[in-house]
């Protein structure tokens, strides 16, 4: 999740605006929280992201790459 969050920060603004369905700012924000707020991490939320949101993100990225 940290790697994904860091990678998101390198996506050009025009791409972010084109694909607003991906909440890139939330992905980057979660990465920052994981890195800097060790004792206040909601592990249930982290697990939900791993189980539900990352697979959806992966599929969306595949669709975007196929469009390009």
PDB file of N, CA, C, O and CB in Angstrom:
ATOM      1  N   UNK A   1       0.827  -1.183   0.000  1.00  0.00           N
ATOM      2  CA  UNK A   1       0.000   0.000   0.000  1.00  0.00           C
ATOM      3  C   UNK A   1       0.873   1.248   0.000  1.00  0.00           C
ATOM      4  O   UNK A   1       0.520   2.265  -0.597  1.00  0.00           O
ATOM      5  CB  UNK A   1      -0.942  -0.003   1.203  1.00  0.00           C
ATOM      6  N   UNK A   2       2.006   1.162   0.670  1.00  0.00           N
ATOM      7  CA  UNK A   2       2.896   2.315   0.685  1.00  0.00           C
ATOM      8  C   UNK A   2       3.459   2.582  -0.705  1.00  0.00           C
ATOM      9  O   UNK A   2       3.568   3.736  -1.120  1.00  0.00           O
ATOM     10  CB  UNK A   2       4.033   2.100   1.684  1.00  0.00           C
ATOM     11  N   UNK A   3       3.813   1.535  -1.419  1.00  0.00           N
ATOM     12  CA  UNK A   3       4.365   1.695  -2.765  1.00  0.00           C
ATOM     13  C   UNK A   3       3.306   2.263  -3.708  1.00  0.00           C
ATOM     14  O   UNK A   3       3.597   3.153  -4.507  1.00  0.00           O
ATOM     15  CB  UNK A   3       4.894   0.345  -3.302  1.00  0.00           C
ATOM     16  N   UNK A   4       2.099   1.756  -3.617  1.00  0.00           N
ATOM     17  CA  UNK A   4       1.011   2.269  -4.456  1.00  0.00           C
ATOM     18  C   UNK A   4       0.780   3.748  -4.156  1.00  0.00           C
ATOM     19  O   UNK A   4       0.635   4.556  -5.073  1.00  0.00           O
ATOM     20  CB  UNK A   4      -0.294   1.457  -4.227  1.00  0.00           C
ATOM     21  N   UNK A   5       0.746   4.094  -2.886  1.00  0.00           N
ATOM     22  CA  UNK A   5       0.526   5.485  -2.492  1.00  0.00           C
ATOM     23  C   UNK A   5       1.613   6.407  -2.978  1.00  0.00           C
ATOM     24  O   UNK A   5       1.331   7.537  -3.380  1.00  0.00           O
ATOM     25  CB  UNK A   5       0.420   5.589  -1.006  1.00  0.00           C
ATOM     26  N   UNK A   6       2.844   5.954  -2.952  1.00  0.00           N
ATOM     27  CA  UNK A   6       3.956   6.774  -3.436  1.00  0.00           C
ATOM     28  C   UNK A   6       3.895   6.895  -4.959  1.00  0.00           C
ATOM     29  O   UNK A   6       4.148   7.969  -5.506  1.00  0.00           O
ATOM     30  CB  UNK A   6       5.315   6.169  -2.996  1.00  0.00           C
ATOM     31  N   UNK A   7       3.562   5.809  -5.639  1.00  0.00           N
ATOM     32  CA  UNK A   7       3.475   5.832  -7.104  1.00  0.00           C
ATOM     33  C   UNK A   7       2.371   6.777  -7.579  1.00  0.00           C
ATOM     34  O   UNK A   7       2.522   7.457  -8.595  1.00  0.00           O
ATOM     35  CB  UNK A   7       3.224   4.417  -7.646  1.00  0.00           C
ATOM     36  N   UNK A   8       1.279   6.813  -6.850  1.00  0.00           N
ATOM     37  CA  UNK A   8       0.153   7.683  -7.205  1.00  0.00           C
ATOM     38  C   UNK A   8       0.592   9.141  -7.259  1.00  0.00           C
ATOM     39  O   UNK A   8       0.097   9.913  -8.079  1.00  0.00           O
ATOM     40  CB  UNK A   8      -0.999   7.514  -6.198  1.00  0.00           C
ATOM     41  N   UNK A   9       1.508   9.510  -6.396  1.00  0.00           N
ATOM     42  CA  UNK A   9       1.959  10.898  -6.335  1.00  0.00           C
ATOM     43  C   UNK A   9       2.734  11.320  -7.579  1.00  0.00           C
ATOM     44  O   UNK A   9       2.958  12.512  -7.787  1.00  0.00           O
ATOM     45  CB  UNK A   9       2.816  11.103  -5.110  1.00  0.00           C
ATOM     46  N   UNK A  10       3.146  10.367  -8.402  1.00  0.00           N
ATOM     47  CA  UNK A  10       3.904  10.697  -9.613  1.00  0.00           C
ATOM     48  C   UNK A  10       3.019  10.766 -10.862  1.00  0.00           C
ATOM     49  O   UNK A  10       3.505  11.072 -11.951  1.00  0.00           O
ATOM     50  CB  UNK A  10       5.006   9.671  -9.827  1.00  0.00           C
ATOM     51  N   UNK A  11       1.742  10.486 -10.709  1.00  0.00           N
ATOM     52  CA  UNK A  11       0.828  10.516 -11.856  1.00  0.00           C
ATOM     53  C   UNK A  11       0.561  11.974 -12.232  1.00  0.00           C
ATOM     54  O   UNK A  11       0.204  12.781 -11.374  1.00  0.00           O
ATOM     55  CB  UNK A  11      -0.514   9.766 -11.534  1.00  0.00           C
ATOM     56  N   UNK A  12       0.733  12.311 -13.511  1.00  0.00           N
ATOM     57  CA  UNK A  12       0.493  13.693 -13.943  1.00  0.00           C
ATOM     58  C   UNK A  12      -0.934  14.151 -13.635  1.00  0.00           C
ATOM     59  O   UNK A  12      -1.882  13.366 -13.674  1.00  0.00           O
ATOM     60  CB  UNK A  12       0.765  13.828 -15.442  1.00  0.00           C
ATOM     61  N   UNK A  13      -1.055  15.434 -13.332  1.00  0.00           N
ATOM     62  CA  UNK A  13      -2.348  16.007 -12.945  1.00  0.00           C
ATOM     63  C   UNK A  13      -3.413  15.781 -14.017  1.00  0.00           C
ATOM     64  O   UNK A  13      -4.568  15.508 -13.689  1.00  0.00           O
ATOM     65  CB  UNK A  13      -2.199  17.505 -12.671  1.00  0.00           C
ATOM     66  N   UNK A  14      -3.040  15.889 -15.290  1.00  0.00           N
ATOM     67  CA  UNK A  14      -4.022  15.711 -16.373  1.00  0.00           C
ATOM     68  C   UNK A  14      -4.593  14.299 -16.379  1.00  0.00           C
ATOM     69  O   UNK A  14      -5.766  14.109 -16.701  1.00  0.00           O
ATOM     70  CB  UNK A  14      -3.379  16.015 -17.734  1.00  0.00           C
ATOM     71  N   UNK A  15      -3.785  13.315 -16.029  1.00  0.00           N
ATOM     72  CA  UNK A  15      -4.258  11.935 -15.957  1.00  0.00           C
ATOM     73  C   UNK A  15      -5.206  11.785 -14.770  1.00  0.00           C
ATOM     74  O   UNK A  15      -6.244  11.132 -14.877  1.00  0.00           O
ATOM     75  CB  UNK A  15      -3.065  10.944 -15.836  1.00  0.00           C
ATOM     76  N   UNK A  16      -4.851  12.385 -13.653  1.00  0.00           N
ATOM     77  CA  UNK A  16      -5.716  12.338 -12.464  1.00  0.00           C
ATOM     78  C   UNK A  16      -7.085  12.937 -12.768  1.00  0.00           C
ATOM     79  O   UNK A  16      -8.111  12.405 -12.345  1.00  0.00           O
ATOM     80  CB  UNK A  16      -5.060  13.091 -11.284  1.00  0.00           C
ATOM     81  N   UNK A  17      -7.093  14.042 -13.501  1.00  0.00           N
ATOM     82  CA  UNK A  17      -8.356  14.699 -13.834  1.00  0.00           C
ATOM     83  C   UNK A  17      -9.173  13.873 -14.823  1.00  0.00           C
ATOM     84  O   UNK A  17     -10.403  13.885 -14.783  1.00  0.00           O
ATOM     85  CB  UNK A  17      -8.093  16.088 -14.408  1.00  0.00           C
ATOM     86  N   UNK A  18      -8.488  13.160 -15.706  1.00  0.00           N
ATOM     87  CA  UNK A  18      -9.181  12.353 -16.702  1.00  0.00           C
ATOM     88  C   UNK A  18      -9.858  11.135 -16.069  1.00  0.00           C
ATOM     89  O   UNK A  18     -10.910  10.694 -16.532  1.00  0.00           O
ATOM     90  CB  UNK A  18      -8.204  11.905 -17.785  1.00  0.00           C
ATOM     91  N   UNK A  19      -9.259  10.600 -15.023  1.00  0.00           N
ATOM     92  CA  UNK A  19      -9.774   9.383 -14.385  1.00  0.00           C
ATOM     93  C   UNK A  19     -10.159   9.669 -12.936  1.00  0.00           C
ATOM     94  O   UNK A  19      -9.576   9.114 -12.005  1.00  0.00           O
ATOM     95  CB  UNK A  19      -8.726   8.245 -14.446  1.00  0.00           C
ATOM     96  N   UNK A  20     -11.127  10.524 -12.764  1.00  0.00           N
ATOM     97  CA  UNK A  20     -11.548  10.933 -11.419  1.00  0.00           C
ATOM     98  C   UNK A  20     -12.206   9.813 -10.627  1.00  0.00           C
ATOM     99  O   UNK A  20     -12.340   9.917  -9.408  1.00  0.00           O
ATOM    100  CB  UNK A  20     -12.497  12.093 -11.515  1.00  0.00           C
ATOM    101  N   UNK A  21     -12.622   8.740 -11.305  1.00  0.00           N
ATOM    102  CA  UNK A  21     -13.249   7.628 -10.583  1.00  0.00           C
ATOM    103  C   UNK A  21     -12.262   6.954  -9.636  1.00  0.00           C
ATOM    104  O   UNK A  21     -12.664   6.273  -8.692  1.00  0.00           O
ATOM    105  CB  UNK A  21     -13.809   6.599 -11.572  1.00  0.00           C
ATOM    106  N   UNK A  22     -10.976   7.145  -9.890  1.00  0.00           N
ATOM    107  CA  UNK A  22      -9.966   6.621  -8.970  1.00  0.00           C
ATOM    108  C   UNK A  22      -9.650   7.734  -7.982  1.00  0.00           C
ATOM    109  O   UNK A  22      -9.213   8.814  -8.380  1.00  0.00           O
ATOM    110  CB  UNK A  22      -8.665   6.134  -9.734  1.00  0.00           C
ATOM    111  N   UNK A  23      -9.861   7.485  -6.736  1.00  0.00           N
ATOM    112  CA  UNK A  23      -9.645   8.501  -5.698  1.00  0.00           C
ATOM    113  C   UNK A  23      -8.158   8.552  -5.334  1.00  0.00           C
ATOM    114  O   UNK A  23      -7.747   8.089  -4.271  1.00  0.00           O
ATOM    115  CB  UNK A  23     -10.511   8.198  -4.432  1.00  0.00           C
ATOM    116  N   UNK A  24      -7.366   9.124  -6.243  1.00  0.00           N
ATOM    117  CA  UNK A  24      -5.916   9.117  -6.078  1.00  0.00           C
ATOM    118  C   UNK A  24      -5.473   9.867  -4.829  1.00  0.00           C
ATOM    119  O   UNK A  24      -4.513   9.460  -4.174  1.00  0.00           O
ATOM    120  CB  UNK A  24      -5.255   9.721  -7.295  1.00  0.00           C
ATOM    121  N   UNK A  25      -6.154  10.949  -4.494  1.00  0.00           N
ATOM    122  CA  UNK A  25      -5.777  11.695  -3.294  1.00  0.00           C
ATOM    123  C   UNK A  25      -5.997  10.865  -2.029  1.00  0.00           C
ATOM    124  O   UNK A  25      -5.240  10.988  -1.067  1.00  0.00           O
ATOM    125  CB  UNK A  25      -6.574  12.998  -3.209  1.00  0.00           C
ATOM    126  N   UNK A  26      -7.027  10.024  -2.028  1.00  0.00           N
ATOM    127  CA  UNK A  26      -7.271   9.167  -0.861  1.00  0.00           C
ATOM    128  C   UNK A  26      -6.209   8.080  -0.750  1.00  0.00           C
ATOM    129  O   UNK A  26      -5.797   7.710   0.350  1.00  0.00           O
ATOM    130  CB  UNK A  26      -8.668   8.531  -0.941  1.00  0.00           C
ATOM    131  N   UNK A  27      -5.771   7.570  -1.902  1.00  0.00           N
ATOM    132  CA  UNK A  27      -4.721   6.551  -1.899  1.00  0.00           C
ATOM    133  C   UNK A  27      -3.435   7.145  -1.335  1.00  0.00           C
ATOM    134  O   UNK A  27      -2.789   6.538  -0.480  1.00  0.00           O
ATOM    135  CB  UNK A  27      -4.484   5.994  -3.328  1.00  0.00           C
ATOM    136  N   UNK A  28      -3.067   8.321  -1.809  1.00  0.00           N
ATOM    137  CA  UNK A  28      -1.858   8.980  -1.317  1.00  0.00           C
ATOM    138  C   UNK A  28      -1.994   9.329   0.163  1.00  0.00           C
ATOM    139  O   UNK A  28      -1.034   9.194   0.922  1.00  0.00           O
ATOM    140  CB  UNK A  28      -1.566  10.249  -2.137  1.00  0.00           C
ATOM    141  N   UNK A  29      -3.171   9.772   0.575  1.00  0.00           N
ATOM    142  CA  UNK A  29      -3.397  10.116   1.979  1.00  0.00           C
ATOM    143  C   UNK A  29      -3.288   8.914   2.894  1.00  0.00           C
ATOM    144  O   UNK A  29      -2.772   9.020   4.007  1.00  0.00           O
ATOM    145  CB  UNK A  29      -4.750  10.751   2.145  1.00  0.00           C
ATOM    146  N   UNK A  30      -3.768   7.778   2.434  1.00  0.00           N
ATOM    147  CA  UNK A  30      -3.673   6.570   3.253  1.00  0.00           C
ATOM    148  C   UNK A  30      -2.217   6.161   3.414  1.00  0.00           C
ATOM    149  O   UNK A  30      -1.794   5.751   4.495  1.00  0.00           O
ATOM    150  CB  UNK A  30      -4.488   5.419   2.629  1.00  0.00           C
ATOM    151  N   UNK A  31      -1.463   6.273   2.345  1.00  0.00           N
ATOM    152  CA  UNK A  31      -0.029   5.959   2.419  1.00  0.00           C
ATOM    153  C   UNK A  31       0.636   6.838   3.468  1.00  0.00           C
ATOM    154  O   UNK A  31       1.398   6.350   4.302  1.00  0.00           O
ATOM    155  CB  UNK A  31       0.655   6.154   1.037  1.00  0.00           C
ATOM    156  N   UNK A  32       0.345   8.141   3.425  1.00  0.00           N
ATOM    157  CA  UNK A  32       0.949   9.062   4.393  1.00  0.00           C
ATOM    158  C   UNK A  32       0.561   8.696   5.819  1.00  0.00           C
ATOM    159  O   UNK A  32       1.391   8.763   6.726  1.00  0.00           O
ATOM    160  CB  UNK A  32       0.529  10.505   4.091  1.00  0.00           C
ATOM    161  N   UNK A  33      -0.682   8.315   6.018  1.00  0.00           N
ATOM    162  CA  UNK A  33      -1.133   7.946   7.361  1.00  0.00           C
ATOM    163  C   UNK A  33      -0.423   6.683   7.840  1.00  0.00           C
ATOM    164  O   UNK A  33      -0.023   6.595   9.001  1.00  0.00           O
ATOM    165  CB  UNK A  33      -2.658   7.738   7.381  1.00  0.00           C
ATOM    166  N   UNK A  34      -0.266   5.704   6.948  1.00  0.00           N
ATOM    167  CA  UNK A  34       0.427   4.466   7.328  1.00  0.00           C
ATOM    168  C   UNK A  34       1.873   4.743   7.714  1.00  0.00           C
ATOM    169  O   UNK A  34       2.404   4.122   8.635  1.00  0.00           O
ATOM    170  CB  UNK A  34       0.380   3.448   6.181  1.00  0.00           C
ATOM    171  N   UNK A  35       2.502   5.666   7.018  1.00  0.00           N
ATOM    172  CA  UNK A  35       3.911   5.969   7.262  1.00  0.00           C
ATOM    173  C   UNK A  35       4.103   6.779   8.550  1.00  0.00           C
ATOM    174  O   UNK A  35       5.041   6.528   9.307  1.00  0.00           O
ATOM    175  CB  UNK A  35       4.495   6.734   6.073  1.00  0.00           C
ATOM    176  N   UNK A  36       3.228   7.737   8.795  1.00  0.00           N
ATOM    177  CA  UNK A  36       3.484   8.715   9.855  1.00  0.00           C
ATOM    178  C   UNK A  36       2.638   8.568  11.119  1.00  0.00           C
ATOM    179  O   UNK A  36       2.933   9.215  12.124  1.00  0.00           O
ATOM    180  CB  UNK A  36       3.276  10.062   9.312  1.00  0.00           C
ATOM    181  N   UNK A  37       1.608   7.745  11.098  1.00  0.00           N
ATOM    182  CA  UNK A  37       0.713   7.634  12.255  1.00  0.00           C
ATOM    183  C   UNK A  37       0.572   6.174  12.681  1.00  0.00           C
ATOM    184  O   UNK A  37      -0.519   5.603  12.659  1.00  0.00           O
ATOM    185  CB  UNK A  37      -0.675   8.233  11.929  1.00  0.00           C
ATOM    186  N   UNK A  38       1.676   5.601  13.059  1.00  0.00           N
ATOM    187  CA  UNK A  38       1.729   4.172  13.367  1.00  0.00           C
ATOM    188  C   UNK A  38       0.685   3.725  14.385  1.00  0.00           C
ATOM    189  O   UNK A  38       0.085   2.661  14.233  1.00  0.00           O
ATOM    190  CB  UNK A  38       3.092   3.821  13.874  1.00  0.00           C
ATOM    191  N   UNK A  39       0.467   4.525  15.412  1.00  0.00           N
ATOM    192  CA  UNK A  39      -0.363   4.089  16.529  1.00  0.00           C
ATOM    193  C   UNK A  39      -1.845   4.395  16.346  1.00  0.00           C
ATOM    194  O   UNK A  39      -2.671   4.016  17.176  1.00  0.00           O
ATOM    195  CB  UNK A  39       0.119   4.728  17.787  1.00  0.00           C
ATOM    196  N   UNK A  40      -2.173   5.075  15.269  1.00  0.00           N
ATOM    197  CA  UNK A  40      -3.593   5.383  15.053  1.00  0.00           C
ATOM    198  C   UNK A  40      -4.130   4.741  13.771  1.00  0.00           C
ATOM    199  O   UNK A  40      -5.148   5.178  13.234  1.00  0.00           O
ATOM    200  CB  UNK A  40      -3.798   6.899  14.997  1.00  0.00           C
ATOM    201  N   UNK A  41      -3.454   3.722  13.291  1.00  0.00           N
ATOM    202  CA  UNK A  41      -3.892   3.037  12.074  1.00  0.00           C
ATOM    203  C   UNK A  41      -5.082   2.133  12.389  1.00  0.00           C
ATOM    204  O   UNK A  41      -5.055   1.366  13.351  1.00  0.00           O
ATOM    205  CB  UNK A  41      -2.731   2.213  11.456  1.00  0.00           C
ATOM    206  N   UNK A  42      -6.105   2.233  11.581  1.00  0.00           N
ATOM    207  CA  UNK A  42      -7.289   1.378  11.702  1.00  0.00           C
ATOM    208  C   UNK A  42      -7.029   0.131  10.862  1.00  0.00           C
ATOM    209  O   UNK A  42      -7.183   0.155   9.641  1.00  0.00           O
ATOM    210  CB  UNK A  42      -8.608   2.128  11.235  1.00  0.00           C
ATOM    211  N   UNK A  43      -6.640  -0.947  11.516  1.00  0.00           N
ATOM    212  CA  UNK A  43      -6.245  -2.154  10.800  1.00  0.00           C
ATOM    213  C   UNK A  43      -7.413  -2.829  10.092  1.00  0.00           C
ATOM    214  O   UNK A  43      -7.208  -3.521   9.094  1.00  0.00           O
ATOM    215  CB  UNK A  43      -5.607  -3.125  11.755  1.00  0.00           C
ATOM    216  N   UNK A  44      -8.620  -2.644  10.582  1.00  0.00           N
ATOM    217  CA  UNK A  44      -9.790  -3.165   9.868  1.00  0.00           C
ATOM    218  C   UNK A  44      -9.959  -2.438   8.533  1.00  0.00           C
ATOM    219  O   UNK A  44     -10.287  -3.053   7.518  1.00  0.00           O
ATOM    220  CB  UNK A  44     -11.070  -3.013  10.731  1.00  0.00           C
ATOM    221  N   UNK A  45      -9.733  -1.138   8.546  1.00  0.00           N
ATOM    222  CA  UNK A  45      -9.810  -0.357   7.314  1.00  0.00           C
ATOM    223  C   UNK A  45      -8.711  -0.786   6.344  1.00  0.00           C
ATOM    224  O   UNK A  45      -8.962  -0.941   5.149  1.00  0.00           O
ATOM    225  CB  UNK A  45      -9.698   1.149   7.619  1.00  0.00           C
ATOM    226  N   UNK A  46      -7.510  -0.975   6.852  1.00  0.00           N
ATOM    227  CA  UNK A  46      -6.399  -1.421   6.007  1.00  0.00           C
ATOM    228  C   UNK A  46      -6.752  -2.752   5.353  1.00  0.00           C
ATOM    229  O   UNK A  46      -6.545  -2.929   4.153  1.00  0.00           O
ATOM    230  CB  UNK A  46      -5.092  -1.553   6.835  1.00  0.00           C
ATOM    231  N   UNK A  47      -7.278  -3.675   6.127  1.00  0.00           N
ATOM    232  CA  UNK A  47      -7.632  -4.985   5.578  1.00  0.00           C
ATOM    233  C   UNK A  47      -8.743  -4.862   4.538  1.00  0.00           C
ATOM    234  O   UNK A  47      -8.717  -5.557   3.522  1.00  0.00           O
ATOM    235  CB  UNK A  47      -8.065  -5.936   6.702  1.00  0.00           C
ATOM    236  N   UNK A  48      -9.710  -3.993   4.778  1.00  0.00           N
ATOM    237  CA  UNK A  48     -10.775  -3.760   3.805  1.00  0.00           C
ATOM    238  C   UNK A  48     -10.199  -3.242   2.488  1.00  0.00           C
ATOM    239  O   UNK A  48     -10.619  -3.663   1.410  1.00  0.00           O
ATOM    240  CB  UNK A  48     -11.806  -2.764   4.363  1.00  0.00           C
ATOM    241  N   UNK A  49      -9.256  -2.346   2.582  1.00  0.00           N
ATOM    242  CA  UNK A  49      -8.612  -1.817   1.371  1.00  0.00           C
ATOM    243  C   UNK A  49      -7.891  -2.931   0.624  1.00  0.00           C
ATOM    244  O   UNK A  49      -8.006  -3.040  -0.597  1.00  0.00           O
ATOM    245  CB  UNK A  49      -7.620  -0.686   1.728  1.00  0.00           C
ATOM    246  N   UNK A  50      -7.153  -3.753   1.353  1.00  0.00           N
ATOM    247  CA  UNK A  50      -6.416  -4.861   0.729  1.00  0.00           C
ATOM    248  C   UNK A  50      -7.378  -5.831   0.049  1.00  0.00           C
ATOM    249  O   UNK A  50      -7.149  -6.245  -1.088  1.00  0.00           O
ATOM    250  CB  UNK A  50      -5.565  -5.607   1.781  1.00  0.00           C
ATOM    251  N   UNK A  51      -8.431  -6.185   0.732  1.00  0.00           N
ATOM    252  CA  UNK A  51      -9.366  -7.192   0.222  1.00  0.00           C
ATOM    253  C   UNK A  51     -10.283  -6.668  -0.884  1.00  0.00           C
ATOM    254  O   UNK A  51     -10.593  -7.399  -1.824  1.00  0.00           O
ATOM    255  CB  UNK A  51     -10.206  -7.717   1.354  1.00  0.00           C
ATOM    256  N   UNK A  52     -10.714  -5.420  -0.781  1.00  0.00           N
ATOM    257  CA  UNK A  52     -11.764  -4.927  -1.670  1.00  0.00           C
ATOM    258  C   UNK A  52     -11.329  -3.840  -2.644  1.00  0.00           C
ATOM    259  O   UNK A  52     -11.709  -3.867  -3.815  1.00  0.00           O
ATOM    260  CB  UNK A  52     -12.878  -4.412  -0.857  1.00  0.00           C
ATOM    261  N   UNK A  53     -10.549  -2.901  -2.179  1.00  0.00           N
ATOM    262  CA  UNK A  53     -10.255  -1.737  -3.006  1.00  0.00           C
ATOM    263  C   UNK A  53      -9.058  -1.936  -3.935  1.00  0.00           C
ATOM    264  O   UNK A  53      -9.082  -1.470  -5.074  1.00  0.00           O
ATOM    265  CB  UNK A  53     -10.008  -0.550  -2.127  1.00  0.00           C
ATOM    266  N   UNK A  54      -8.031  -2.609  -3.477  1.00  0.00           N
ATOM    267  CA  UNK A  54      -6.868  -2.821  -4.339  1.00  0.00           C
ATOM    268  C   UNK A  54      -7.226  -3.678  -5.551  1.00  0.00           C
ATOM    269  O   UNK A  54      -6.797  -3.347  -6.656  1.00  0.00           O
ATOM    270  CB  UNK A  54      -5.732  -3.479  -3.547  1.00  0.00           C
ATOM    271  N   UNK A  55      -7.985  -4.756  -5.404  1.00  0.00           N
ATOM    272  CA  UNK A  55      -8.377  -5.508  -6.609  1.00  0.00           C
ATOM    273  C   UNK A  55      -9.182  -4.658  -7.610  1.00  0.00           C
ATOM    274  O   UNK A  55      -8.998  -4.785  -8.821  1.00  0.00           O
ATOM    275  CB  UNK A  55      -9.199  -6.731  -6.206  1.00  0.00           C
ATOM    276  N   UNK A  56     -10.067  -3.800  -7.105  1.00  0.00           N
ATOM    277  CA  UNK A  56     -10.831  -2.911  -7.994  1.00  0.00           C
ATOM    278  C   UNK A  56      -9.901  -1.913  -8.676  1.00  0.00           C
ATOM    279  O   UNK A  56     -10.046  -1.630  -9.866  1.00  0.00           O
ATOM    280  CB  UNK A  56     -11.931  -2.162  -7.206  1.00  0.00           C
ATOM    281  N   UNK A  57      -8.952  -1.385  -7.920  1.00  0.00           N
ATOM    282  CA  UNK A  57      -7.978  -0.453  -8.480  1.00  0.00           C
ATOM    283  C   UNK A  57      -7.175  -1.128  -9.586  1.00  0.00           C
ATOM    284  O   UNK A  57      -6.934  -0.538 -10.639  1.00  0.00           O
ATOM    285  CB  UNK A  57      -7.037   0.075  -7.381  1.00  0.00           C
ATOM    286  N   UNK A  58      -6.769  -2.351  -9.342  1.00  0.00           N
ATOM    287  CA  UNK A  58      -6.004  -3.106 -10.338  1.00  0.00           C
ATOM    288  C   UNK A  58      -6.795  -3.255 -11.635  1.00  0.00           C
ATOM    289  O   UNK A  58      -6.255  -3.040 -12.720  1.00  0.00           O
ATOM    290  CB  UNK A  58      -5.625  -4.492  -9.788  1.00  0.00           C
ATOM    291  N   UNK A  59      -8.048  -3.614 -11.530  1.00  0.00           N
ATOM    292  CA  UNK A  59      -8.888  -3.784 -12.718  1.00  0.00           C
ATOM    293  C   UNK A  59      -9.086  -2.458 -13.454  1.00  0.00           C
ATOM    294  O   UNK A  59      -9.057  -2.420 -14.684  1.00  0.00           O
ATOM    295  CB  UNK A  59     -10.250  -4.374 -12.327  1.00  0.00           C
ATOM    296  N   UNK A  60      -9.284  -1.381 -12.712  1.00  0.00           N
ATOM    297  CA  UNK A  60      -9.456  -0.069 -13.332  1.00  0.00           C
ATOM    298  C   UNK A  60      -8.192   0.348 -14.057  1.00  0.00           C
ATOM    299  O   UNK A  60      -8.260   0.884 -15.164  1.00  0.00           O
ATOM    300  CB  UNK A  60      -9.834   0.980 -12.283  1.00  0.00           C
ATOM    301  N   UNK A  61      -7.046   0.111 -13.454  1.00  0.00           N
ATOM    302  CA  UNK A  61      -5.774   0.463 -14.095  1.00  0.00           C
ATOM    303  C   UNK A  61      -5.584  -0.345 -15.375  1.00  0.00           C
ATOM    304  O   UNK A  61      -5.108   0.187 -16.377  1.00  0.00           O
ATOM    305  CB  UNK A  61      -4.590   0.223 -13.129  1.00  0.00           C
ATOM    306  N   UNK A  62      -5.950  -1.615 -15.351  1.00  0.00           N
ATOM    307  CA  UNK A  62      -5.863  -2.434 -16.568  1.00  0.00           C
ATOM    308  C   UNK A  62      -6.728  -1.840 -17.684  1.00  0.00           C
ATOM    309  O   UNK A  62      -6.295  -1.764 -18.833  1.00  0.00           O
ATOM    310  CB  UNK A  62      -6.299  -3.892 -16.273  1.00  0.00           C
ATOM    311  N   UNK A  63      -7.942  -1.423 -17.345  1.00  0.00           N
ATOM    312  CA  UNK A  63      -8.828  -0.819 -18.340  1.00  0.00           C
ATOM    313  C   UNK A  63      -8.225   0.464 -18.904  1.00  0.00           C
ATOM    314  O   UNK A  63      -8.275   0.703 -20.110  1.00  0.00           O
ATOM    315  CB  UNK A  63     -10.203  -0.530 -17.724  1.00  0.00           C
ATOM    316  N   UNK A  64      -7.660   1.279 -18.033  1.00  0.00           N
ATOM    317  CA  UNK A  64      -7.040   2.533 -18.467  1.00  0.00           C
ATOM    318  C   UNK A  64      -5.870   2.247 -19.404  1.00  0.00           C
ATOM    319  O   UNK A  64      -5.731   2.894 -20.442  1.00  0.00           O
ATOM    320  CB  UNK A  64      -6.563   3.356 -17.250  1.00  0.00           C
ATOM    321  N   UNK A  65      -5.042   1.296 -19.045  1.00  0.00           N
ATOM    322  CA  UNK A  65      -3.885   0.967 -19.881  1.00  0.00           C
ATOM    323  C   UNK A  65      -4.314   0.435 -21.246  1.00  0.00           C
ATOM    324  O   UNK A  65      -3.646   0.689 -22.248  1.00  0.00           O
ATOM    325  CB  UNK A  65      -2.998  -0.060 -19.178  1.00  0.00           C
ATOM    326  N   UNK A  66      -5.405  -0.289 -21.291  1.00  0.00           N
ATOM    327  CA  UNK A  66      -5.910  -0.790 -22.572  1.00  0.00           C
ATOM    328  C   UNK A  66      -6.472   0.326 -23.446  1.00  0.00           C
ATOM    329  O   UNK A  66      -6.504   0.196 -24.670  1.00  0.00           O
ATOM    330  CB  UNK A  66      -6.981  -1.842 -22.333  1.00  0.00           C
ATOM    331  N   UNK A  67      -6.917   1.427 -22.826  1.00  0.00           N
ATOM    332  CA  UNK A  67      -7.424   2.581 -23.576  1.00  0.00           C
ATOM    333  C   UNK A  67      -6.294   3.369 -24.213  1.00  0.00           C
ATOM    334  O   UNK A  67      -6.463   3.954 -25.283  1.00  0.00           O
ATOM    335  CB  UNK A  67      -8.239   3.492 -22.665  1.00  0.00           C
ATOM    336  N   UNK A  68      -5.153   3.384 -23.562  1.00  0.00           N
ATOM    337  CA  UNK A  68      -4.026   4.214 -24.022  1.00  0.00           C
ATOM    338  C   UNK A  68      -3.361   3.644 -25.241  1.00  0.00           C
ATOM    339  O   UNK A  68      -2.400   4.223 -25.747  1.00  0.00           O
ATOM    340  CB  UNK A  68      -3.003   4.371 -22.929  1.00  0.00           C
TER     341      UNK A  68
END
